[in-house]
Amino acid sequence: MSDAPIDLRSDTVTKPTQAMRRAMADAEVGDDVYGEDPTVRALEERVAGMFGHDAALFTPTGSMANVLAVRSLVAPGQEVLCEARAHIVRAELGAHGALSGVTMRTWRSPNGRIAQDEIEELFAPDLGPFFVATAAISIENTHNFAGGSVVPLPELAALRAFAEGVGTRIHLDGARIWNAHVATGVPLEEYGAAVDVLAVCLSKGLGAPVGSLMVGSADAIAEARVWRKRLGGGMRQAGVLAAAGLHALDHHIERLAEDHEHARLLADALGVDPETVDTNIVAVPHDDAAGFVARAAEAGVLMGTVGPRVARLVTHLDVDRAAVERAAALLAAL
Ligand SMILES: Cc1ncc(COP(=O)(O)O)c(C=O)c1O
C-alpha cells in the first residue's frame, strides 16, 4: 500500500496513461496554424460530429473554449445569463468582461440547474438605448461547483423553447458533458442539439493532459479561429496533444461510470445525501470546510473546498477502487 496521499481535489490532476503517452508519441503532426496538423483536424471533426454540429476548434483550455464560445453569441455591451456559481462567472477571472466586453447576470439554483421562471424574469429583450440586452443564456452540465449535478434534458428542452421564442441563444459549458452522458444515457448528440454552441474538455474526467474544444456552426468556428490566434492560442504541432484527446475519446468515456460509483461510495461513507451525487463530484457540507480539508490532508486524503461550508471530493482515472475504499475509511474516521 502506497503512502502517497490520495488526491481527490479534482479530476484535472490525472497523469496520462502509458497507452495515451504512446498515442501522443506516435501522432502525425503539422503546423496547425497553417491548418496542416492531421491529428488536430481529426479530433475537431470527430468531436463536432459527436455533438451533431458543423465544426469544432481545439483550444489549450476549457476557459479559452468558453471565452470563444460565449463571444460568438454575445457582442460587447450585451449580456449572458448564467447560474450564480457557473465556472464562466466565478472561475474564469473575469475574462468574458475583460476580453470580450460581455456582462453577466445570474440566477441561483441550489443544484446548479435551470431556474426557468427566474431566467424568464431576468431575460432582457433589446429595447434600444436603455437596458443591456440578453444575447445568450449559459448552462453548465455537469455543474462543477454545485457538486457535479446533471442538468436534466427536459429542463434544457424547456429552456430551448423559451430561447427560440424570444430570439436568444444557448451556450453550454460542457467541460464534463461526458459525465452527464454516461450518468444519464442521453446521447451526446441530443445535448448538442439543445444548444447553439458548446465547450467541452478532454483534460477533466477523460484524463488528457491538455485540451478542450469549442463546438458550433462553421461560421462561429471560423471566427473563433481568428480570435483564438488573437488571444495567443494558435498552436503549432498540437497533434501530440490532440492524439491524447482522441485516445481519451476511445478509451475513457464509458469508464466514467466507475468514477461515479466511487463518488457514491465516498458519499455513503461520509453520510452525504446520495441524491446530491449525480456524477464524479461529492459536495460535502461541513461547518468548517477548510478545517475538515486540512485534517483530511493530514490523514492522507487531499480534497478541496467550494465555499466556507462545503468541501469537495472528485473521483477520477487515477484513483482506483482500493484507493477510494481507503479514502472512505480515513474520511469516515474523521
Ligand atoms: C465547468 C468548468 N468549465 C470550464 C473549466 C475550465 O477549464 P480549464 O481549467 O481547462 O480552463 C473548468 C475547469 O475546471 C470547469 O470545471
The ligand as an SDF file (V2000), in Angstrom:
LIG
                    3D

 16 16  0  0  0  0  0  0  0  0999 V2000
  -17.2480   23.5680  -15.5310 C   0  0  0  0  0  0  0  0  0  0  0  0
  -15.8940   24.0130  -15.9900 C   0  0  0  0  0  0  0  0  0  0  0  0
  -15.7960   24.7630  -17.0860 N   0  0  0  0  0  0  0  0  0  0  0  0
  -14.6070   25.1930  -17.5440 C   0  0  0  0  0  0  0  0  0  0  0  0
  -13.4460   24.8690  -16.8950 C   0  0  0  0  0  0  0  0  0  0  0  0
  -12.1500   25.4480  -17.4090 C   0  0  0  0  0  0  0  0  0  0  0  0
  -11.2370   24.5300  -17.8240 O   0  0  0  0  0  0  0  0  0  0  0  0
   -9.6610   24.9130  -17.8600 P   0  0  0  0  0  0  0  0  0  0  0  0
   -9.1610   24.6900  -16.4810 O   0  0  0  0  0  0  0  0  0  0  0  0
   -9.1180   23.9350  -18.8670 O   0  0  0  0  0  0  0  0  0  0  0  0
   -9.5480   26.3100  -18.3090 O   0  0  0  0  0  0  0  0  0  0  0  0
  -13.4910   24.0950  -15.7290 C   0  0  0  0  0  0  0  0  0  0  0  0
  -12.2450   23.7540  -15.0150 C   0  0  0  0  0  0  0  0  0  0  0  0
  -12.2340   23.0700  -14.0320 O   0  0  0  0  0  0  0  0  0  0  0  0
  -14.7520   23.6540  -15.2680 C   0  0  0  0  0  0  0  0  0  0  0  0
  -14.8730   22.9270  -14.1550 O   0  0  0  0  0  0  0  0  0  0  0  0
  1  2  1  0
  2  3  1  0
  2 15  2  0
  3  4  2  0
  4  5  1  0
  5  6  1  0
  5 12  2  0
  6  7  1  0
  7  8  1  0
  8  9  2  0
  8 10  1  0
  8 11  1  0
 12 13  1  0
 12 15  1  0
 13 14  2  0
 15 16  1  0
M  END
$$$$
